[in-house]
Amino acid sequence: MIGTAQTNESNDLCYLDPKVMHAMSRDTSNAVRARQPPPQDVILFVIGGGNYVEYQNLVDYGKSKNLQRVTYGCTELVNPRQFTDQ
């Protein structure tokens, strides 16, 4: 979902840009997204268990996409055994 390619998943998301002052419709949001450069900051928050391996995979993915900052959070930090037991 990072980048300019349109997919079924990305079409369901709303593109929020603090530089755009007025509320946008979905069609306008897609048009604005097509003109915008790819994001440089990504925030991922997981409701439930998260772990360091997920975070590290996200950081590696961010480096491959030239992201400046990757922020990861979760409601519960678990070890690998607890994660697979969920």
The first five atom37 places (N, CA, C, CB, O) and aatype in JSON, in Angstrom:
{
  "aatype": [12, 9, 7, 16, 0, 5, 16, 2, 6, 15, 2, 3, 10, 4, 18, 10, 3, 14, 11, 19, 12, 8, 0, 12, 15, 1, 3, 16, 15, 2, 0, 19, 1, 0, 1, 5, 14, 14, 14, 5, 3, 19, 9, 10, 13, 19, 9, 7, 7, 7, 2, 18, 19, 6, 18, 5, 2, 10, 19, 3, 18, 7, 11, 15, 11, 2, 10, 5, 1, 19, 16, 18, 7, 4, 16, 6, 10, 19, 2, 14, 1, 5, 13, 16, 3, 5],
  "atom_mask": [
    [1, 1, 1, 1, 1],
    [1, 1, 1, 1, 1],
    [1, 1, 1, 0, 1],
    [1, 1, 1, 1, 1],
    [1, 1, 1, 1, 1],
    [1, 1, 1, 1, 1],
    [1, 1, 1, 1, 1],
    [1, 1, 1, 1, 1],
    [1, 1, 1, 1, 1],
    [1, 1, 1, 1, 1],
    [1, 1, 1, 1, 1],
    [1, 1, 1, 1, 1],
    [1, 1, 1, 1, 1],
    [1, 1, 1, 1, 1],
    [1, 1, 1, 1, 1],
    [1, 1, 1, 1, 1],
    [1, 1, 1, 1, 1],
    [1, 1, 1, 1, 1],
    [1, 1, 1, 1, 1],
    [1, 1, 1, 1, 1],
    [1, 1, 1, 1, 1],
    [1, 1, 1, 1, 1],
    [1, 1, 1, 1, 1],
    [1, 1, 1, 1, 1],
    [1, 1, 1, 1, 1],
    [1, 1, 1, 1, 1],
    [1, 1, 1, 1, 1],
    [1, 1, 1, 1, 1],
    [1, 1, 1, 1, 1],
    [1, 1, 1, 1, 1],
    [1, 1, 1, 1, 1],
    [1, 1, 1, 1, 1],
    [1, 1, 1, 1, 1],
    [1, 1, 1, 1, 1],
    [1, 1, 1, 1, 1],
    [1, 1, 1, 1, 1],
    [1, 1, 1, 1, 1],
    [1, 1, 1, 1, 1],
    [1, 1, 1, 1, 1],
    [1, 1, 1, 1, 1],
    [1, 1, 1, 1, 1],
    [1, 1, 1, 1, 1],
    [1, 1, 1, 1, 1],
    [1, 1, 1, 1, 1],
    [1, 1, 1, 1, 1],
    [1, 1, 1, 1, 1],
    [1, 1, 1, 1, 1],
    [1, 1, 1, 0, 1],
    [1, 1, 1, 0, 1],
    [1, 1, 1, 0, 1],
    [1, 1, 1, 1, 1],
    [1, 1, 1, 1, 1],
    [1, 1, 1, 1, 1],
    [1, 1, 1, 1, 1],
    [1, 1, 1, 1, 1],
    [1, 1, 1, 1, 1],
    [1, 1, 1, 1, 1],
    [1, 1, 1, 1, 1],
    [1, 1, 1, 1, 1],
    [1, 1, 1, 1, 1],
    [1, 1, 1, 1, 1],
    [1, 1, 1, 0, 1],
    [1, 1, 1, 1, 1],
    [1, 1, 1, 1, 1],
    [1, 1, 1, 1, 1],
    [1, 1, 1, 1, 1],
    [1, 1, 1, 1, 1],
    [1, 1, 1, 1, 1],
    [1, 1, 1, 1, 1],
    [1, 1, 1, 1, 1],
    [1, 1, 1, 1, 1],
    [1, 1, 1, 1, 1],
    [1, 1, 1, 0, 1],
    [1, 1, 1, 1, 1],
    [1, 1, 1, 1, 1],
    [1, 1, 1, 1, 1],
    [1, 1, 1, 1, 1],
    [1, 1, 1, 1, 1],
    [1, 1, 1, 1, 1],
    [1, 1, 1, 1, 1],
    [1, 1, 1, 1, 1],
    [1, 1, 1, 1, 1],
    [1, 1, 1, 1, 1],
    [1, 1, 1, 1, 1],
    [1, 1, 1, 1, 1],
    [1, 1, 1, 1, 1]
  ],
  "atom_positions": [
    [[0.81, -1.19, 0.0], [0.0, 0.0, 0.0], [0.86, 1.25, 0.0], [-0.93, 0.0, 1.19], [0.36, 2.37, -0.13]],
    [[2.16, 1.06, 0.15], [3.06, 2.2, 0.08], [3.47, 2.36, -1.37], [4.3, 2.01, 1.02], [3.87, 1.39, -2.02]],
    [[3.39, 3.56, -1.87], [3.72, 3.82, -3.26], [2.51, 4.37, -3.99], [0.0, 0.0, 0.0], [1.5, 4.72, -3.37]],
    [[2.62, 4.45, -5.29], [1.55, 5.07, -6.07], [0.66, 4.07, -6.77], [2.14, 6.0, -7.08], [-0.33, 4.48, -7.38]],
    [[0.96, 2.78, -6.72], [0.13, 1.78, -7.39], [-1.23, 1.67, -6.71], [0.83, 0.42, -7.41], [-1.32, 1.61, -5.48]],
    [[-2.29, 1.64, -7.5], [-3.64, 1.5, -6.98], [-3.98, 0.02, -6.87], [-4.67, 2.25, -7.89], [-3.85, -0.71, -7.85]],
    [[-4.41, -0.43, -5.7], [-4.85, -1.8, -5.49], [-6.22, -1.76, -4.85], [-3.84, -2.59, -4.61], [-6.68, -0.7, -4.42]],
    [[-6.87, -2.92, -4.78], [-8.18, -2.97, -4.13], [-8.08, -2.54, -2.68], [-8.76, -4.38, -4.21], [-8.96, -1.83, -2.18]],
    [[-7.01, -2.96, -1.98], [-6.85, -2.58, -0.58], [-6.63, -1.08, -0.43], [-5.69, -3.34, 0.04], [-7.21, -0.45, 0.45]],
    [[-5.79, -0.5, -1.28], [-5.5, 0.93, -1.14], [-6.68, 1.79, -1.55], [-4.29, 1.29, -1.98], [-6.79, 2.92, -1.06]],
    [[-7.55, 1.3, -2.42], [-8.73, 2.08, -2.8], [-9.71, 2.22, -1.64], [-9.42, 1.43, -3.98], [-10.5, 3.16, -1.63]],
    [[-9.66, 1.3, -0.67], [-10.55, 1.37, 0.49], [-10.03, 2.3, 1.58], [-10.76, 0.0, 1.06], [-10.74, 2.59, 2.54]],
    [[-8.79, 2.77, 1.45], [-8.19, 3.62, 2.46], [-8.36, 5.08, 2.1], [-6.71, 3.29, 2.63], [-8.49, 5.44, 0.92]],
    [[-8.36, 5.91, 3.1], [-8.45, 7.35, 2.89], [-7.04, 7.93, 3.0], [-9.42, 8.02, 3.93], [-6.3, 7.59, 3.92]],
    [[-6.69, 8.79, 2.08], [-5.38, 9.44, 2.09], [-5.51, 10.74, 2.86], [-4.84, 9.69, 0.64], [-6.24, 11.63, 2.44]],
    [[-4.82, 10.85, 3.97], [-4.9, 12.03, 4.81], [-3.62, 12.84, 4.67], [-5.16, 11.65, 6.29], [-2.53, 12.34, 4.94]],
    [[-3.77, 14.09, 4.26], [-2.62, 14.97, 4.09], [-2.91, 16.25, 4.86], [-2.34, 15.27, 2.58], [-3.88, 16.95, 4.54]],
    [[-2.1, 16.58, 5.87], [-2.38, 17.79, 6.66], [-2.3, 19.07, 5.84], [-1.42, 17.87, 7.8], [-2.79, 20.11, 6.28]],
    [[-1.7, 19.01, 4.65], [-1.61, 20.2, 3.81], [-2.92, 20.51, 3.1], [-0.5, 20.04, 2.79], [-3.14, 21.62, 2.64]],
    [[-3.79, 19.51, 3.01], [-5.08, 19.69, 2.36], [-6.08, 20.1, 3.44], [-5.55, 18.38, 1.62], [-6.29, 19.37, 4.41]],
    [[-6.68, 21.27, 3.28], [-7.47, 21.85, 4.37], [-8.92, 21.38, 4.4], [-7.44, 23.33, 4.27], [-9.51, 21.37, 5.48]],
    [[-9.51, 21.01, 3.28], [-10.93, 20.71, 3.25], [-11.16, 19.21, 3.22], [-11.59, 21.37, 2.04], [-10.33, 18.45, 2.73]],
    [[-12.31, 18.8, 3.75], [-12.66, 17.38, 3.72], [-12.79, 16.94, 2.26], [-13.99, 17.11, 4.5], [-13.28, 17.69, 1.41]],
    [[-12.34, 15.72, 1.99], [-12.34, 15.25, 0.62], [-13.24, 14.03, 0.48], [-10.92, 14.91, 0.17], [-13.42, 13.26, 1.42]],
    [[-13.81, 13.88, -0.7], [-14.54, 12.66, -1.02], [-13.52, 11.58, -1.36], [-15.55, 12.89, -2.19], [-12.33, 11.87, -1.51]],
    [[-13.97, 10.35, -1.48], [-13.06, 9.25, -1.83], [-12.43, 9.48, -3.2], [-13.81, 7.9, -1.81], [-11.24, 9.23, -3.38]],
    [[-13.22, 9.96, -4.18], [-12.67, 10.21, -5.52], [-11.6, 11.29, -5.47], [-13.79, 10.62, -6.49], [-10.55, 11.15, -6.11]],
    [[-11.85, 12.36, -4.73], [-10.86, 13.42, -4.6], [-9.63, 12.9, -3.88], [-11.45, 14.63, -3.85], [-8.5, 13.25, -4.24]],
    [[-9.84, 12.08, -2.85], [-8.72, 11.5, -2.11], [-7.83, 10.67, -3.03], [-9.23, 10.64, -0.95], [-6.61, 10.77, -2.95]],
    [[-8.43, 9.86, -3.91], [-7.65, 9.05, -4.85], [-6.89, 9.93, -5.83], [-8.56, 8.08, -5.6], [-5.75, 9.62, -6.18]],
    [[-7.51, 11.02, -6.29], [-6.83, 11.93, -7.22], [-5.65, 12.61, -6.54], [-7.82, 12.99, -7.74], [-4.59, 12.75, -7.15]],
    [[-5.82, 13.03, -5.29], [-4.72, 13.66, -4.55], [-3.61, 12.65, -4.32], [-5.22, 14.23, -3.2], [-2.43, 12.98, -4.47]],
    [[-3.96, 11.41, -3.96], [-2.96, 10.38, -3.71], [-2.12, 10.11, -4.94], [-3.64, 9.09, -3.25], [-0.92, 9.89, -4.84]],
    [[-2.75, 10.14, -6.13], [-2.02, 9.88, -7.37], [-0.98, 10.96, -7.65], [-3.0, 9.78, -8.54], [0.03, 10.68, -8.29]],
    [[-1.21, 12.19, -7.18], [-0.27, 13.3, -7.42], [0.8, 13.4, -6.35], [-1.02, 14.6, -7.5], [1.82, 14.05, -6.57]],
    [[0.6, 12.79, -5.21], [1.52, 12.93, -4.09], [2.72, 12.01, -4.23], [0.79, 12.65, -2.77], [2.6, 10.91, -4.78]],
    [[3.87, 12.44, -3.74], [5.02, 11.54, -3.71], [4.76, 10.44, -2.67], [6.34, 12.31, -3.38], [3.92, 10.62, -1.78]],
    [[5.45, 9.32, -2.76], [5.27, 8.26, -1.77], [5.57, 8.78, -0.37], [6.17, 7.06, -2.1], [6.38, 9.69, -0.21]],
    [[4.93, 8.22, 0.65], [5.15, 8.69, 2.02], [6.58, 8.4, 2.48], [4.16, 8.03, 2.98], [7.22, 7.46, 2.01]],
    [[7.07, 9.23, 3.39], [8.39, 9.02, 3.97], [8.3, 8.51, 5.4], [9.18, 10.32, 3.92], [9.29, 8.01, 5.94]],
    [[7.14, 8.64, 6.01], [6.93, 8.2, 7.38], [5.77, 7.22, 7.4], [6.66, 9.4, 8.34], [4.73, 7.45, 6.78]],
    [[5.95, 6.11, 8.13], [4.88, 5.13, 8.27], [4.7, 4.83, 9.74], [5.2, 3.83, 7.47], [5.67, 4.62, 10.48]],
    [[3.44, 4.81, 10.17], [3.1, 4.43, 11.55], [2.22, 3.19, 11.46], [2.37, 5.6, 12.32], [1.19, 3.21, 10.78]],
    [[2.62, 2.13, 12.14], [1.84, 0.9, 12.17], [1.55, 0.58, 13.63], [2.59, -0.28, 11.47], [2.47, 0.45, 14.43]],
    [[0.27, 0.45, 13.96], [-0.11, 0.1, 15.32], [-0.96, -1.15, 15.26], [-0.87, 1.26, 16.03], [-1.95, -1.2, 14.53]],
    [[-0.58, -2.16, 16.03], [-1.27, -3.44, 16.06], [-2.11, -3.53, 17.32], [-0.26, -4.62, 15.98], [-1.61, -3.32, 18.43]],
    [[-3.39, -3.84, 17.14], [-4.24, -4.11, 18.3], [-4.05, -5.58, 18.62], [-5.77, -3.76, 18.01], [-4.47, -6.45, 17.86]],
    [[-3.4, -5.85, 19.74], [-3.08, -7.22, 20.11], [-1.57, -7.38, 20.23], [0.0, 0.0, 0.0], [-0.83, -6.42, 20.41]],
    [[-1.16, -8.63, 20.11], [0.25, -8.95, 20.32], [1.14, -8.54, 19.17], [0.0, 0.0, 0.0], [0.83, -8.77, 18.0]],
    [[2.24, -7.94, 19.51], [3.28, -7.59, 18.55], [4.61, -8.07, 19.1], [0.0, 0.0, 0.0], [4.71, -8.4, 20.28]],
    [[5.63, -8.11, 18.26], [6.93, -8.56, 18.75], [8.06, -7.89, 17.97], [7.05, -10.08, 18.65], [7.83, -7.19, 16.99]],
    [[9.27, -8.13, 18.44], [10.44, -7.49, 17.85], [10.67, -7.94, 16.41], [11.67, -7.79, 18.69], [11.11, -7.15, 15.58]],
    [[10.37, -9.21, 16.1], [10.58, -9.72, 14.75], [9.68, -8.97, 13.76], [10.3, -11.24, 14.68], [10.13, -8.62, 12.67]],
    [[8.43, -8.73, 14.13], [7.54, -7.93, 13.28], [8.12, -6.54, 13.06], [6.13, -7.84, 13.91], [8.14, -6.03, 11.94]],
    [[8.58, -5.94, 14.14], [9.17, -4.61, 14.05], [10.38, -4.61, 13.12], [9.57, -4.1, 15.44], [10.5, -3.74, 12.26]],
    [[11.26, -5.58, 13.28], [12.47, -5.63, 12.46], [12.12, -5.85, 10.99], [13.4, -6.75, 12.94], [12.74, -5.25, 10.11]],
    [[11.13, -6.7, 10.71], [10.69, -6.89, 9.32], [10.14, -5.6, 8.74], [9.62, -8.0, 9.24], [10.38, -5.29, 7.57]],
    [[9.41, -4.84, 9.54], [8.87, -3.57, 9.09], [9.99, -2.56, 8.8], [7.9, -3.0, 10.14], [9.94, -1.84, 7.81]],
    [[11.0, -2.52, 9.66], [12.14, -1.63, 9.45], [12.89, -2.02, 8.17], [13.11, -1.68, 10.67], [13.26, -1.15, 7.38]],
    [[13.11, -3.32, 7.96], [13.79, -3.77, 6.75], [12.98, -3.4, 5.5], [14.01, -5.3, 6.79], [13.54, -2.97, 4.5]],
    [[11.67, -3.57, 5.57], [10.81, -3.2, 4.45], [10.9, -1.7, 4.21], [9.34, -3.62, 4.73], [10.96, -1.25, 3.06]],
    [[10.89, -0.92, 5.29], [11.0, 0.53, 5.16], [12.29, 0.95, 4.49], [0.0, 0.0, 0.0], [12.3, 1.88, 3.67]],
    [[13.38, 0.29, 4.82], [14.67, 0.6, 4.18], [14.62, 0.29, 2.69], [15.81, -0.18, 4.85], [15.18, 1.02, 1.88]],
    [[13.95, -0.81, 2.33], [13.87, -1.17, 0.91], [13.0, -0.18, 0.13], [13.3, -2.58, 0.75], [13.14, -0.07, -1.09]],
    [[12.11, 0.53, 0.82], [11.23, 1.51, 0.17], [11.71, 2.95, 0.4], [9.81, 1.36, 0.67], [10.99, 3.89, 0.06]],
    [[12.9, 3.12, 0.97], [13.48, 4.44, 1.24], [12.62, 5.3, 2.15], [13.71, 5.17, -0.07], [12.48, 6.51, 1.92]],
    [[12.04, 4.7, 3.17], [11.26, 5.46, 4.14], [12.19, 6.11, 5.16], [10.23, 4.54, 4.86], [13.2, 5.52, 5.55]],
    [[11.86, 7.31, 5.58], [12.67, 8.03, 6.56], [12.48, 7.45, 7.96], [12.31, 9.52, 6.54], [13.45, 7.18, 8.67]],
    [[11.21, 7.27, 8.35], [10.92, 6.82, 9.71], [9.83, 5.75, 9.68], [10.49, 8.0, 10.61], [8.87, 5.85, 8.93]],
    [[10.01, 4.73, 10.51], [9.01, 3.7, 10.7], [8.73, 3.63, 12.2], [9.49, 2.31, 10.13], [9.63, 3.41, 13.0]],
    [[7.46, 3.82, 12.56], [7.06, 3.76, 13.96], [6.13, 2.56, 14.13], [6.36, 5.08, 14.42], [5.17, 2.41, 13.38]],
    [[6.43, 1.72, 15.12], [5.65, 0.5, 15.35], [5.18, 0.5, 16.79], [6.5, -0.78, 15.04], [5.94, 0.82, 17.7]],
    [[3.93, 0.15, 16.98], [3.39, 0.04, 18.33], [2.41, -1.1, 18.41], [0.0, 0.0, 0.0], [1.89, -1.56, 17.39]],
    [[2.15, -1.57, 19.61], [1.18, -2.64, 19.81], [0.62, -2.53, 21.22], [1.83, -4.05, 19.58], [1.21, -1.89, 22.09]],
    [[-0.53, -3.15, 21.44], [-1.14, -3.08, 22.76], [-0.49, -4.07, 23.73], [-2.63, -3.36, 22.67], [-0.61, -3.92, 24.94]],
    [[0.2, -5.08, 23.19], [0.85, -6.07, 24.03], [2.12, -6.56, 23.34], [-0.11, -7.26, 24.35], [2.06, -7.01, 22.2]],
    [[3.24, -6.46, 24.01], [4.51, -6.94, 23.47], [4.72, -8.36, 23.98], [5.7, -6.0, 23.88], [4.8, -8.59, 25.19]],
    [[4.82, -9.32, 23.06], [4.9, -10.73, 23.45], [6.16, -11.37, 22.89], [3.65, -11.5, 22.97], [6.76, -10.88, 21.93]],
    [[6.56, -12.49, 23.52], [7.69, -13.25, 23.0], [7.18, -14.18, 21.88], [8.4, -14.07, 24.14], [5.97, -14.31, 21.7]],
    [[8.1, -14.82, 21.14], [7.66, -15.64, 20.0], [6.67, -16.75, 20.37], [8.86, -16.26, 19.35], [5.73, -17.01, 19.62]],
    [[6.86, -17.4, 21.5], [5.94, -18.48, 21.89], [4.55, -17.92, 22.17], [6.47, -19.22, 23.15], [3.55, -18.48, 21.71]],
    [[4.48, -16.82, 22.9], [3.18, -16.2, 23.17], [2.52, -15.75, 21.87], [3.33, -15.0, 24.13], [1.3, -15.85, 21.71]],
    [[3.33, -15.25, 20.94], [2.8, -14.78, 19.67], [2.16, -15.92, 18.88], [3.91, -14.12, 18.84], [1.06, -15.77, 18.35]],
    [[2.85, -17.06, 18.79], [2.31, -18.19, 18.03], [1.13, -18.84, 18.75], [3.39, -19.24, 17.78], [0.28, -19.46, 18.11]],
    [[1.07, -18.72, 20.07], [-0.07, -19.27, 20.82], [-1.35, -18.48, 20.59], [0.25, -19.31, 22.3], [-2.45, -18.99, 20.8]],
    [[-1.22, -17.24, 20.17], [-2.41, -16.42, 19.94], [-3.09, -16.95, 18.75], [-2.08, -14.94, 19.76], [-4.13, -16.42, 18.35]]
  ]
}
